[in-house]
Amino acid sequence: MAVTTIHAPQEFPNRANECRELLAKHFNELTSKHPAEVLTTETPLPQGYFMLKNNKVIGWAGLHEKEAVSGKVYGWAGSPISCSPMQTLPKDASPNSDVMGENLTPWITPLLVHPDERGNNYGKLLLEHVCTEAGKLGFKYVYLATGEIGYYEKYGFREVGLTTFTWGRPTKIYEHSTILRSTQDRRKHFQTGENQWS
């Protein structure tokens, strides 16, 4: 069985170009800039994590302050957004009224596993890692925007509203609490999809 490991680009800056190539080929050119942004940032976000298997980069998960969504999140059913350490709300707003997509943070974007490596639970491992790292940064929740149905729910993500990407396409927003428990508890959670991590 092949061993997989997950690393930050800061640990192996020489892998940044390999990460960029994976993202450019299997996601998009804009996203391929993320590894360089992660290496040059002087702020807590953005962050990124790559997966190695047999000394080859096969996956990437990013953690960003913003996502390309804008406007009101309709049908908000998420946690109070004032929980995030980098978050501020207008003084006259209640935590769940008129939630704006640009007020949520941090975002998991993108999550990518090489097409030849899908079906091996590598996406699950990357999600687990990103949720752990977000917890270490002091965040209680992470968000993602996707049209995928069924994938993220398997790992405890829950749909909390609808909004649009900045280019006009509608999207669902999902939320997940970050991981603040032991490694054994994390693995159990991601195997069962249980969403009680506090």
C-alpha positions in Angstrom: 0.0 0.0 0.0 1.3 3.4 -1.0 1.9 5.9 1.8 0.4 9.4 1.4 1.4 12.5 3.3 0.1 16.0 3.4 2.4 19.0 3.6 2.3 22.8 3.5 4.3 24.4 0.6 6.4 26.2 3.2 7.8 22.8 4.2 8.8 21.9 0.6 8.9 25.1 -1.5 10.5 23.1 -4.3 7.1 21.4 -4.8 5.2 24.6 -5.5 5.6 24.3 -9.3 4.3 20.7 -9.2 1.3 21.9 -7.2 0.8 24.7 -9.7 0.9 22.3 -12.7 -1.6 20.0 -11.0 -4.1 22.9 -10.4 -3.6 24.4 -13.9 -4.2 21.1 -15.6 -7.1 19.7 -13.5 -8.8 22.8 -12.1 -8.0 26.2 -13.7 -5.3 28.7 -14.5 -6.4 31.2 -11.9 -6.4 28.6 -9.1 -2.9 27.5 -10.2 -1.5 30.7 -8.6 -2.5 29.6 -5.1 0.8 27.8 -4.2 2.8 30.9 -4.9 0.3 33.1 -2.9 0.7 30.7 0.0 4.5 30.8 -0.1 4.6 34.6 -0.2 1.8 35.5 2.3 2.6 37.3 5.6 -0.9 36.8 6.9 -2.6 33.7 8.4 -4.6 33.2 5.1 -4.3 32.0 2.4 -3.0 28.5 3.3 -2.6 25.5 1.1 -1.8 21.8 1.6 -0.6 19.3 -1.0 -0.8 15.5 -0.9 2.2 13.3 -1.9 2.0 9.7 -3.0 5.0 7.9 -4.2 6.9 11.2 -4.3 4.3 12.8 -6.6 1.9 15.6 -5.9 -1.6 14.1 -6.3 -3.9 16.6 -4.4 -4.3 20.1 -3.2 -6.6 21.8 -0.7 -6.6 25.6 -0.2 -7.9 27.6 2.8 -8.7 31.2 1.9 -10.1 34.3 3.6 -12.5 35.0 0.7 -14.3 33.0 -2.1 -15.6 34.4 -5.4 -19.1 34.8 -4.0 -21.0 38.0 -3.5 -24.3 39.2 -2.2 -26.8 37.9 0.3 -26.8 34.2 1.3 -30.4 33.2 1.0 -32.0 30.8 3.4 -29.0 31.1 5.9 -29.1 28.1 8.2 -25.6 28.2 9.4 -23.9 29.1 12.7 -23.6 32.7 13.8 -20.9 34.1 11.6 -19.5 36.3 14.3 -17.6 33.2 15.6 -14.6 33.6 13.2 -11.6 35.5 14.7 -11.1 37.6 11.5 -14.8 38.4 11.3 -16.6 41.6 12.1 -20.2 42.4 11.6 -21.9 45.8 11.4 -23.0 46.9 14.9 -26.7 46.9 14.0 -26.7 43.4 12.4 -27.8 40.3 14.2 -25.5 37.3 13.6 -27.9 35.4 11.3 -29.7 38.3 9.5 -28.7 39.3 6.0 -25.5 37.1 5.9 -23.4 38.2 3.0 -21.1 35.7 1.2 -18.2 38.0 1.4 -18.6 38.1 5.3 -17.9 34.4 5.7 -14.4 33.1 6.4 -12.4 30.9 5.9 -13.2 29.1 2.6 -11.9 25.7 1.4 -11.1 26.4 -2.2 -10.2 24.4 -4.2 -10.2 20.8 -3.2 -8.6 18.7 -5.9 -7.4 15.1 -6.2 -5.8 14.0 -9.5 -8.4 12.2 -11.6 -6.3 9.0 -11.6 -6.3 8.9 -7.8 -10.0 9.5 -7.1 -12.0 6.9 -5.2 -9.3 6.3 -2.6 -10.6 8.7 0.1 -7.8 11.2 -0.5 -10.3 14.0 -0.7 -11.6 13.1 2.7 -8.0 13.2 4.1 -7.4 16.6 2.6 -10.7 17.9 4.0 -9.8 16.5 7.4 -6.4 18.2 7.3 -7.8 21.6 6.2 -10.4 21.5 9.0 -7.7 20.7 11.5 -5.5 23.6 10.3 -8.4 26.0 10.3 -9.0 25.0 14.0 -5.4 25.7 14.8 -5.8 29.2 13.3 -8.7 29.8 15.7 -11.7 29.4 13.4 -14.7 27.5 14.6 -16.2 26.9 11.1 -15.1 26.5 7.5 -17.2 27.2 4.4 -17.2 26.0 0.8 -19.2 26.9 -2.3 -20.1 24.1 -4.7 -22.6 22.6 -7.0 -21.6 19.1 -6.0 -24.4 17.2 -4.4 -23.7 14.3 -2.0 -19.9 14.4 -1.8 -19.3 16.9 1.0 -22.4 15.7 3.0 -20.6 12.4 3.4 -18.1 14.1 5.6 -20.4 16.1 7.8 -20.7 19.3 5.7 -24.1 20.8 5.7 -25.8 23.1 3.3 -26.4 26.5 4.9 -27.6 28.7 2.1 -27.6 29.8 -1.5 -25.7 32.7 -3.2 -24.0 33.5 -6.5 -20.5 33.5 -7.7 -19.3 36.9 -8.7 -19.8 36.0 -12.4 -23.5 35.2 -11.7 -23.7 31.4 -11.4 -25.8 30.2 -8.4 -24.0 28.1 -5.8 -24.7 26.3 -2.6 -22.8 27.2 0.5 -21.7 24.5 3.0 -20.4 24.8 6.5 -18.4 22.4 8.8 -17.0 22.9 12.2 -13.3 22.8 12.5 -11.4 20.0 14.2 -10.2 20.6 17.7 -10.0 17.0 18.9 -7.4 14.3 18.9 -6.4 12.4 15.7 -8.4 9.3 16.7 -11.6 11.4 17.1 -11.0 13.2 13.8 -10.6 9.9 11.9 -13.8 8.5 13.6 -15.7 11.6 12.6 -14.7 11.6 9.0 -15.6 7.9 8.7 -19.1 8.3 10.2 -19.9 11.8 9.0 -20.9 12.7 12.5 -21.1 16.5 13.0 -20.6 16.9 16.7 -17.0 18.1 17.1 -17.0 20.6 20.0 
